[in-house]
Amino acid sequence: MVYSFLGWVLEGTYNLYSQGTFRKEGFLRGPFKPMYGLAPLLLLAVRDLGVSLPIFLLCALLIPSAVEYASGWLLQKAFHKQWWDYSGMSYQLHGHICLRFSVYWWMLSIACMYVLQPLMVLLYRQVGEVWQIAMPLVILLFSADILWTCWTRGRGQKEVELGEG
């Protein structure tokens, strides 16, 4: 949840820098970017398997790119919309991933695992009791965001399909 929120902040900051506005339309309506939460969880799981450093570094490159590709493909198939498009960039695959951003995600993943995650562990130890109380509320908000988004986007897609027919 924390990494999904931080991903929303990161993407908003990048959009502010590149487009002049913090708000960028994403799949969800609220302040969460699930890809940014899923990739670190998968990387933590790989790290906990005790893989060697070179294998982990390779996974830190491949996992975020695979999550981004799968997310882009699934969103496009389910909602007939592409929320990001790298098709104008070199070494891209179906516009869902590109080498340049895969390298950015790799560097971010390394920083996340070796700098941010230890800080998160320390922070959690300090606020663990508060987080246990807050977490159900955060999960409820996140779940409501997913359900509301899927319902409204699905309904909007049906309206578009009916209008075209």
C-alpha positions as CSV (number, residue, x, y, z in Angstrom):
1,M,0.0,0.0,0.0
2,V,2.8,2.4,0.9
3,Y,4.7,1.7,-2.3
4,S,1.5,2.1,-4.3
5,F,1.0,5.5,-2.8
6,L,4.7,6.5,-3.2
7,G,4.4,5.4,-6.9
8,W,1.5,7.8,-7.2
9,V,3.6,10.6,-5.7
10,L,6.6,9.6,-8.0
11,E,4.5,9.6,-11.1
12,G,2.7,12.8,-10.2
13,T,6.1,14.5,-9.6
14,Y,7.4,13.2,-12.9
15,N,4.3,14.5,-14.6
16,L,4.6,17.9,-12.9
17,Y,8.2,18.1,-14.2
18,S,7.4,16.9,-17.7
19,Q,3.9,18.2,-18.3
20,G,3.5,21.1,-15.8
21,T,0.7,19.4,-13.8
22,F,0.8,16.9,-10.9
23,R,-2.4,15.1,-11.7
24,K,-2.1,12.5,-14.4
25,E,-5.0,10.2,-15.3
26,G,-4.3,6.7,-14.1
27,F,-6.5,3.6,-14.0
28,L,-7.5,4.2,-10.3
29,R,-9.2,7.4,-9.2
30,G,-7.4,7.6,-5.9
31,P,-3.8,8.1,-4.9
32,F,-2.6,4.5,-5.6
33,K,-0.5,3.0,-8.5
34,P,-0.7,-0.7,-7.8
35,M,2.2,-1.5,-10.2
36,Y,4.5,0.4,-7.8
37,G,3.3,-1.8,-4.9
38,L,3.4,-5.2,-6.7
39,A,6.9,-5.0,-8.1
40,P,8.5,-4.3,-4.7
41,L,6.5,-7.2,-3.2
42,L,7.7,-9.5,-5.9
43,L,11.3,-8.3,-5.4
44,L,11.1,-8.8,-1.7
45,A,9.8,-12.4,-2.2
46,V,12.8,-13.1,-4.6
47,R,15.2,-11.6,-2.2
48,D,13.8,-13.7,0.7
49,L,14.5,-16.8,-1.4
50,G,18.2,-16.1,-0.9
51,V,19.2,-15.7,-4.6
52,S,22.6,-14.5,-5.4
53,L,23.3,-10.8,-5.9
54,P,23.7,-11.1,-9.7
55,I,20.4,-13.0,-10.0
56,F,18.7,-10.5,-7.8
57,L,20.0,-7.6,-9.8
58,L,18.7,-9.3,-13.0
59,C,15.3,-9.8,-11.3
60,A,15.3,-6.1,-10.3
61,L,15.5,-5.3,-14.0
62,L,13.0,-7.9,-15.2
63,I,10.3,-7.9,-12.6
64,P,9.3,-4.2,-12.7
65,S,9.3,-4.4,-16.5
66,A,7.2,-7.5,-16.5
67,V,4.7,-6.0,-14.1
68,E,4.5,-2.8,-16.2
69,Y,4.0,-4.8,-19.4
70,A,1.4,-7.1,-17.9
71,S,-0.4,-4.2,-16.4
72,G,-0.4,-2.2,-19.6
73,W,-1.6,-5.3,-21.6
74,L,-4.3,-6.2,-19.2
75,L,-5.6,-2.6,-18.9
76,Q,-5.7,-2.3,-22.7
77,K,-7.5,-5.6,-23.1
78,A,-10.0,-5.0,-20.3
79,F,-10.7,-1.3,-20.9
80,H,-9.6,-0.7,-24.5
81,K,-7.4,2.2,-23.3
82,Q,-3.6,2.6,-23.1
83,W,-2.7,4.7,-20.1
84,W,0.9,5.1,-21.1
85,D,2.6,4.7,-24.5
86,Y,6.3,4.2,-25.1
87,S,5.7,3.4,-28.8
88,G,7.7,6.5,-29.9
89,M,10.7,5.5,-27.9
90,S,13.6,3.2,-29.0
91,Y,13.6,-0.4,-27.9
92,Q,10.0,-0.6,-26.9
93,L,7.5,-3.5,-26.8
94,H,3.9,-2.8,-27.9
95,G,4.2,0.6,-26.3
96,H,3.9,-0.9,-22.8
97,I,7.6,-1.0,-21.9
98,C,10.8,0.4,-23.3
99,L,14.5,0.0,-22.4
100,R,14.9,3.6,-21.2
101,F,12.2,3.3,-18.5
102,S,13.1,-0.3,-17.7
103,V,16.6,1.0,-16.7
104,Y,14.9,3.7,-14.6
105,W,12.7,1.1,-12.9
106,W,15.8,-1.1,-12.4
107,M,17.6,1.8,-10.6
108,L,14.5,2.7,-8.6
109,S,14.1,-1.0,-7.6
110,I,17.7,-1.2,-6.3
111,A,17.2,2.0,-4.4
112,C,13.9,0.7,-3.1
113,M,15.3,-2.6,-1.9
114,Y,18.5,-1.3,-0.4
115,V,17.6,2.2,0.9
116,L,13.8,2.6,1.1
117,Q,12.8,-0.8,2.3
118,P,15.2,-0.7,5.4
119,L,13.7,2.7,6.2
120,M,10.2,1.3,5.9
121,V,11.1,-1.5,8.3
122,L,12.4,1.0,10.8
123,L,9.4,3.2,10.4
124,Y,7.0,0.2,10.7
125,R,8.7,-0.8,14.0
126,Q,8.0,2.8,15.3
127,V,4.3,3.0,14.1
128,G,3.4,-0.7,14.0
129,E,0.5,-0.4,16.4
130,V,-0.9,2.6,14.7
131,W,-0.5,0.9,11.3
132,Q,-2.4,-2.2,12.5
133,I,-5.3,0.1,13.3
134,A,-5.0,2.2,10.1
135,M,-4.3,-0.7,7.7
136,P,-7.9,-2.0,7.5
137,L,-9.1,1.5,6.6
138,V,-6.4,1.9,4.0
139,I,-7.4,-1.5,2.5
140,L,-11.0,-0.5,2.6
141,L,-10.2,2.7,0.7
142,F,-8.0,0.9,-1.8
143,S,-10.7,-1.8,-2.4
144,A,-13.4,0.9,-2.8
145,D,-11.2,2.7,-5.3
146,I,-10.7,-0.5,-7.3
147,L,-14.4,-1.4,-7.3
148,W,-15.6,2.1,-8.1
149,T,-13.0,2.5,-10.9
150,C,-13.8,-0.9,-12.5
151,W,-17.6,-0.2,-12.2
152,T,-17.4,3.3,-13.7
153,R,-14.9,2.4,-16.4
154,G,-16.7,-0.8,-17.3
155,R,-20.0,1.1,-17.5
156,G,-18.4,3.9,-19.5
157,Q,-17.0,1.3,-22.0
158,K,-20.5,-0.3,-22.4
159,E,-21.9,3.1,-23.1
160,V,-19.3,3.7,-25.8
161,E,-20.0,0.3,-27.3
162,L,-23.7,0.9,-27.3
163,G,-23.2,4.4,-28.9
164,E,-21.1,3.0,-31.7
165,G,-23.6,0.2,-32.5
